[in-house]
Amino acid sequence: MIRCPPVDVLTPAGVPDSAGVLARALVDDPGWIYVFPDDRTRLPRMTRLLELTIAPYVDMGVSYAAAGAAAAIWAPPGKHDLPITTQLRLFPRLAWLVGRRVRAGLRVFSAMSAGTPEEPHHYLSVLGVDPAHQGKGLGAAVLAPTLARCDDARELAWLESTNPKNHTFYRRIGFEVAHATAIPGGPTVTFFARRPR
Ligand SMILES: CC(C)(COP(=O)(O)OP(=O)(O)OC[C@H]1O[C@@H](n2cnc3c(N)ncnc32)[C@H](O)[C@@H]1OP(=O)(O)O)[C@@H](O)C(=O)NCCC(=O)NCCS
């Protein structure tokens, strides 16, 4: 049996490891397949894209990881959208990685942005458990520190999912469906909210 590593605050030094974990976890997600339909190049492109996009969130200090096994990338209230300067800095590299599917990527990004609530919330940007470690409770463990913070501060937690397979998991840890948006020809984005306990 593979031992699960401990959960710690994710620091900038851990970004490459977590990007790899998240890409392996999400490689079969309908949302990611829609943006990166080529099976051969999806994993390396996702890994690089995640490395670029999770780094600004990790700097906010509320993301957690179990090295080599799981990562949960969060933004605290008021930080859901990255600053426009960061978005502009990242855009050329992201567009290059997505290539001809840039419009598909923007459709997913726009659908997610349009569904954001006005109420202050902690935002779960990305969650993943490496396939070798799934089904052992590590997903809940890596979310626990930030969910505890939400409960203590009486704050909402918010996320989007493009994979119906993980809905049972989210319901089990206290999230409920808020609403959903179907992208024509693409995945359905389901928004989940968790009230503090
Ligand atoms: C969803 C996920 C984070 C749950 O973490 P975990 O440590 O595997 O979860 P737990 O052991 O606490 O619970 C298992 C539950 O996770 C869900 N799950 C298990 N494998 C899954 C997979 N490959 N994809 C999606 N959900 C999965 C199921 O609801 C499962 O419940 P069940 O055992 O009653 O069927 C993890 O399975 C994962 O990374 N899946 C792929 C990526 C993903 O969907 N990330 C969330 C993006 S919004």
PDBQT file of the ligand as one rigid body, heavy atoms in Angstrom, charges set to zero:
ROOT
HETATM    1  C1  LIG A 201     -12.394  14.261  -6.571  1.00  0.00    +0.000 C 
HETATM    2  C2  LIG A 201     -11.148  13.962  -5.724  1.00  0.00    +0.000 C 
HETATM    3  C3  LIG A 201     -10.458  15.269  -5.379  1.00  0.00    +0.000 C 
HETATM    4  C4  LIG A 201     -11.581  13.283  -4.434  1.00  0.00    +0.000 C 
HETATM    5  O1  LIG A 201     -10.441  12.996  -3.660  1.00  0.00    +0.000 OA
HETATM    6  P1  LIG A 201     -10.236  11.522  -3.057  1.00  0.00    +0.000 P 
HETATM    7  O2  LIG A 201      -9.150  11.578  -2.061  1.00  0.00    +0.000 OA
HETATM    8  O3  LIG A 201     -10.079  10.584  -4.194  1.00  0.00    +0.000 OA
HETATM    9  O4  LIG A 201     -11.665  11.361  -2.374  1.00  0.00    +0.000 OA
HETATM   10  P2  LIG A 201     -12.166  10.484  -1.190  1.00  0.00    +0.000 P 
HETATM   11  O5  LIG A 201     -11.317   9.264  -0.995  1.00  0.00    +0.000 OA
HETATM   12  O6  LIG A 201     -12.359  11.365  -0.009  1.00  0.00    +0.000 OA
HETATM   13  O7  LIG A 201     -13.617  10.106  -1.762  1.00  0.00    +0.000 OA
HETATM   14  C5  LIG A 201     -13.794   9.309  -2.933  1.00  0.00    +0.000 C 
HETATM   15  C6  LIG A 201     -14.849  10.003  -3.766  1.00  0.00    +0.000 C 
HETATM   16  O8  LIG A 201     -14.251  10.870  -4.724  1.00  0.00    +0.000 OA
HETATM   17  C7  LIG A 201     -14.919  10.789  -5.966  1.00  0.00    +0.000 C 
HETATM   18  N1  LIG A 201     -13.956  10.247  -6.931  1.00  0.00    +0.000 N 
HETATM   19  C8  LIG A 201     -13.183   9.164  -6.817  1.00  0.00    +0.000 A 
HETATM   20  N2  LIG A 201     -12.404   9.026  -7.897  1.00  0.00    +0.000 NA
HETATM   21  C9  LIG A 201     -12.681  10.060  -8.714  1.00  0.00    +0.000 A 
HETATM   22  C10 LIG A 201     -12.186  10.484  -9.976  1.00  0.00    +0.000 A 
HETATM   23  N3  LIG A 201     -11.251   9.797 -10.646  1.00  0.00    +0.000 N 
HETATM   24  N4  LIG A 201     -12.689  11.583 -10.519  1.00  0.00    +0.000 NA
HETATM   25  C11 LIG A 201     -13.625  12.284  -9.878  1.00  0.00    +0.000 A 
HETATM   26  N5  LIG A 201     -14.128  11.945  -8.667  1.00  0.00    +0.000 NA
HETATM   27  C12 LIG A 201     -13.656  10.833  -8.105  1.00  0.00    +0.000 A 
HETATM   28  C13 LIG A 201     -16.087   9.886  -5.800  1.00  0.00    +0.000 C 
HETATM   29  O9  LIG A 201     -17.215  10.682  -5.455  1.00  0.00    +0.000 OA
HETATM   30  C14 LIG A 201     -15.675   9.044  -4.606  1.00  0.00    +0.000 C 
HETATM   31  O10 LIG A 201     -16.794   8.637  -3.882  1.00  0.00    +0.000 OA
HETATM   32  P3  LIG A 201     -17.185   7.087  -3.860  1.00  0.00    +0.000 P 
HETATM   33  O11 LIG A 201     -16.001   6.404  -3.246  1.00  0.00    +0.000 OA
HETATM   34  O12 LIG A 201     -18.415   7.097  -3.018  1.00  0.00    +0.000 OA
HETATM   35  O13 LIG A 201     -17.410   6.743  -5.296  1.00  0.00    +0.000 OA
HETATM   36  C15 LIG A 201     -10.138  13.037  -6.469  1.00  0.00    +0.000 C 
HETATM   37  O14 LIG A 201     -10.745  11.790  -6.698  1.00  0.00    +0.000 OA
HETATM   38  C16 LIG A 201      -9.636  13.618  -7.779  1.00  0.00    +0.000 C 
HETATM   39  O15 LIG A 201      -8.626  14.315  -7.797  1.00  0.00    +0.000 OA
HETATM   40  N6  LIG A 201     -10.333  13.308  -8.877  1.00  0.00    +0.000 N 
HETATM   41  C17 LIG A 201      -9.936  13.749 -10.208  1.00  0.00    +0.000 C 
HETATM   42  C18 LIG A 201      -9.806  15.259 -10.331  1.00  0.00    +0.000 C 
HETATM   43  C19 LIG A 201     -11.044  16.018  -9.891  1.00  0.00    +0.000 C 
HETATM   44  O16 LIG A 201     -12.176  15.656 -10.196  1.00  0.00    +0.000 OA
HETATM   45  N7  LIG A 201     -10.782  17.142  -9.175  1.00  0.00    +0.000 N 
HETATM   46  C20 LIG A 201     -11.808  18.082  -8.761  1.00  0.00    +0.000 C 
HETATM   47  C21 LIG A 201     -11.878  19.162  -9.822  1.00  0.00    +0.000 C 
HETATM   48  S1  LIG A 201     -13.252  20.256  -9.586  1.00  0.00    +0.000 SA
ENDROOT
TORSDOF 0
